């Protein structure tokens, strides 16, 4: 079982290695040159922390890492509109990007991303579509800088959140999908979404997206509970069949059987005998993964002990 850490390491935070952000309100309150200098320093810090987290994953038996979607805060804001090359310490930033690229190659840690929840390819608002495409392209550009494969080994995972007629919505999404670069298209995956109407269960995602534009479908152990029309293993197998590479699925549990992600769980991901990477979306992050890995080790030792006595 291959487990993947989502964005933040609580262990490294304890040692002072934390991501830093900057709001547009703060940026715009400062003289532009000063704001850019502060932003540049925070972005450099975020790349340094990213490299440390990937190394930490490798050392801790965690085989995947979901990049933070806020490594480069607000540079895509239309009133900021900066590239990494515009930043005053761009040389240090690109040295760190090259360092991360080498760490990924050396460790073999699988890298993915789950861009902002506000991304929508189903909106009828051109401003929303424009911002969504810009955000997706910036993720893909970063993946390319890290020399990650342009395929679903390095997935960009998003939701289709809009309820309604699935045929109508899928037509809008497919039209906007055509506006994306190959770097995004070749990595994009759609995750099951437990929206109120239950439109985007796994069955509909397969029917209206995989069967049309061959976008793989992400199984999520928590979300599917609230919108599924099929037993868990059937949903799992439907999603699994859409992937050419080892799937990256999502594992979590809900507080008191709700949609709210719990800190820990006594459950284990069920891979139904398949080779799967699991993004662990429990709120305790790597602490929760440590608990899962310990449980798996104890189960393995118990099995070995049982076999010795047979």
N, C-alpha and C positions, 0 to 999 in steps of 0.2 A: 504494500500500500504506500503510495507516494503522496506526501502531504505538502501543502503550499501555504506560505505565510502571506497574509493580506496586509500590505502597506507598512504597518508599524511594528517594531519590536519593542515590547515593554521591557525586556531585559536590557537592551541597549539604551533605552530612555533612562533607566536607573543609573547608567554610567555617563549620562549627560549628552548622549547622541540623539538629538531630536530634530525633526523637521521644523522649519520656520516658514511662516507665511507673511503675506502683506495684503491688506485690503486696498481696494481702489480709493476708498475714503481717506485712508492714511497716505497713500501715494500722492493723491491730488492736493493734500493739505500742505505739502512741502514744495520748496523750489524744485523744479524738475531734475536738475543735475544732482541735487542731494537725494531725491527720491530714487533716482536710477542707481546711485551708488549703494544705497541701503538695500534695494531690491537685488542688485547684483551680488552682494555679499551673502544674502540669504539663499539665493539660488545656488551659489557655490557650496554653501553649507549643505544644502539638500542633496546635491550630487555626492558629496563626501559621505553623508549618512547612508545614501543608497548603496554605495560600494561596501560600506561596513556591514549593512544588513545582509547583502548577498553572501559575503564571506561568512557571516555568522550563521546563516541558513546552512551553508555547506558543512560547517564545523559541527552543527547541531543535529544533523541527520534530516534536515528539512530540504526537500528536493525541488521545491518551486517557490517563486516569489512574485506576488502581484505588486507592480510598481505603484507608488503613490501617484495619484493624478494631480497632485499639487506641488510637484517638484519645481515647476517654473510658474509661480503664481502671477496672475494678472498680465503677463506679457502679451496675451492675445486680446486683452480688452481693447475695443476700438479706439479709446482715447489714450491708450498707452502705446500699443502697436510697436512692440520691440521684438527683435530677433536676438538670439543668444550672441550673435556677432556684434550687436550694438552695445553690449554691456562692457563696462570699463575693465573688468577682469576676465574677459572672454578667453584669453589664453589659458588661464588657470582652470576655467570651466571646461574647456575642450580637453585639457590634460586629464581632468578627472573623468570625463566621458570616455576617453581612451582607456583609462584605468579600469572603469566599470566593464567596458567591452572585454578587456583581457581577463578580468575576474570571472565573467560569465563563461568565457571559453574554457578557462582552467577548471572551474568548478563543475560545469555542466548543469548548473541550476537553471530550471526552466522559468523564463520570465514572461509575464502576461500583464494585462491592464484591464481595469474596469472603469472606463471614463465616466464622467459626471452623470449623476441621475437626471440632470436637466437636459441631457442630449435627447433629441427627438428627431427621427426621420419621418414621422407620421404627421407632423404639424402642418396646418395650412397657413402658418405665419412665416413669411419669407425670412424675417429677422431671426426667428428661432432656428430655421433650417440652416441659414448662413452661419450662425454661431456654432451649431452642432457640427457642421462639416469642418469648420475651422478647428474645433477642438479635436475631432477625430484625426484630422491631418497632422496636428501638432504631436499627437501620440505616435502616429506612424513615423513621423520624421525622427522622433527620439529613438524609436525601435531601429530605424535604419542607421542612426549614428552608433547604436550599440551593436550593429552588424547582426541583428536578429533575423532569422529566416522570414521571408515574406510568404508565410503560409500559417496554418492553424496550429503549428507548434508554438507560436507566439501570438495567442489570440487577443483581439480587442473585443471585449464583451460588453454588449449594451442590451437594454430592454426595449420592447415595443409596448408602451404604456397605455396607449389610447384604446378605450373600449368602443365597441360599435360593430358595424358590419365588417367581418374579416376580409372579404374580397375587396371592398372599397379601400380599407386601410392598407392592405398589402400592396395595392396598386400604387398608392402614394409613396409608400416606403421603397418599392422597387424603382420608381421613377427617380427618387432622390439617391438611391444606391448607385444609380448610373452616373451621378455627378461626382462620385468619390474617385480618388486616385487608385491605381492598382495596389499601391502599398497598403491602403486601408481595406479595399475589397478582399484581398487575399488573406486578410487576418480577421475579418469581422465575423463574430458569432452572436446569435440572439439567445437570450436567456428566458426561460419560462418566467412569467410574470403573474403574480396573484392579484391582479386588478379586480375591482369589485364585480365586474361583469364576467370575469373568468374567460375573456376572449382569447388570451394568449397562453392557453395551456400547451403542453408539448405536442399534442395531436395537431392543433391548428398551426403551430409554428412550423411543423414538418410539412403540412399540407400547403400552406400559403407562402412559405419562404424557402425552405430547403428544396421543395419540389419545383420551385420557380427559378431561384437564383443560387441554389446550392450552398446556402449559408448554413453551417452546422448549428446544432441546437444544444444549449447548455442545460443539463439536468441540474436542478437545485433541490436538495433534499427537504428543505423547509418550505420554499415557495409553492412547490407542486402540491403540497398537502391541501392547500386552500383553493385550488382551481382545477384539480385533476378530475378527469372522467374515467380514468383507467387505474388498475392496480399499480403499485410502485414499480414492480419489475417490468411491466409492460411499458410504462413511461420511460424507464431507464433504457430498455432495449431499443425503443424508438429513437431516443436521443443518441445513443451509442452508435447506431447504424449510420448516422449522418456525418461521422468523423472519419477522415482518412488517416489521421495521425492519432496518437494516444489522446483521448479526450481529457479536457480539464473541466471537471464538474465542481459544484459547490456543495459544501457540507456545513450544516448548522443545526441548531435546535431552538425552539421557541420558549420563552418564559411562560409558564403555566399554559402551555399549548396554544400560544398566540403567535402572531407574526414577528413579535419583538425578539431579536436575537439574544440568546442567553450568554452569560459569561463562560460557562463550562457546560458539559453534558456527560452523562454516563454512557451515551450511545456511541457507536462506532460507525464510520461510513460503511455502507454495504455496496461493494463493487460487483456483487453477483458473479464472482469468478473472473471478472474482466480486469485488464490492465488499465488503471485509471489514476490520474492526478486529481487530488481533491484540494481546492481552495478552502481552507478552514475559516469560516466567517463567524466564529465565536468571538465575543467581545474581549475575551482575555488573551487573544492573539497567540503569541508564542508560548505563553503559560498554559493555555488550553492545549496546544499541540504537544507540549511536554507531557501533559497528563495522558493524552491519547497514545503517544509513543511508549510511555511506561506501561499502560494497559496492554498494548500489543506485545511488549517484551514479556510481561508476566504470563500472558496467554501462551506465548511461544515456549517459555520455560516449562509451563505446566504440561503442554503437549509433549515436549521432549521427555519429561519425567514419566508421563503416562506410558509412552512408547517403550521406555527402558524396562518397565515392569511387566510388559506383555511377553 
